[in-house]
């Protein structure tokens, strides 16, 4: 169902939702006689001596060997985890609407399929967490249960910076089913079992289970804007060798106790590499999901500017006299804090709070380590002049990335502001720059 969008040269492939359809599978049966012969030959050879010198075998053809009864216990940890969590895992179907210019008619069609997990219930509403890139651009979203029942879902909110989104359906969708439990992702250990459940290659393979181990923690991987491949941030994620395939996006990565330790989001697909999937840690998932449920948005620290990588500006439009070839070019200054601190359009930010800024992704990553209200030093070049400004960090709400985002912004379904998880501006450059961005920094 999904496909991996690649960025040549960096080896990182996001599991981006697409329209990859499974057409057919051809199963070729191979003769195993030769293999069986080869496998048994050493056994026969090693037994010849004892057979020759041992007692004579019965020659009667009327006696029969009684078959041996073997009992196999399948109630292992993985089996129990699947039984426990599978009812919480859903397929997420994203529909887009296209308009025909000639007939003046619009058509809604299935665009992408990913996965999600039911994780919270509040009154008459059940909430499902998935990836932002699974629902981005959609005009309609449905979930498909493991019973094949389809239910229309409301997108409560999305956060492209962490690649997370929250959906809402009636609580009656999950009768008698408890939400999935989340583990503390700070406690995971490299080498512990990891189990993934999701919908790879579309609904024909719904509820596919794969397993492996936690291969690494706190791996820094890029978060990309799906339609432009722009790197928005670098995120600390869990690495696993459990198979993560197109359509697994948004599904849970589980520990041996059946608790969610992460939400699967991406993998590396490169020649000579395999078994390198990544999941957003559960603590980050709950933090962002909590904000979305209560307000419809995730809140992030912001500098109050619109900017672009200096390195992406065509040479003919580079600001003159700037003695560096890296940093963030300030296209506009939008916040009162940034303006009062002295930031101007045309400045090039090269450092914030003592950390070198090579790109917008670096700026976003460093901002996410700060808190709104903090005042930090920001080093800029204004032409050839180097300046240090002191800017008070503000905040911004994550945008809703669905086609119906404007109308769904007010459909948050919070519980009177309580934390449900307490337990656990315009460009000044010409157009060749393509600088328009929905994201502030």
Helices and strands as residue ranges (DSSP letters): E 3-6, E 13-16, H 33-53, H 77-85, G 86-88, E 89-100, E 105-122, E 125-130, H 132-135, E 140-144, E 150-159, E 164-170, G 171-174, G 185-187, E 193-198, G 203-205, E 208-225, E 230-240, E 252-254, E 260-267, E 277-281, H 282-295, E 299-302, E 305-309, G 310-312, G 315-317, E 328-333, H 336-341, E 348-352, E 355-356, H 360-367, E 375-382, E 385-392, E 394-397, H 405-408, G 431-433
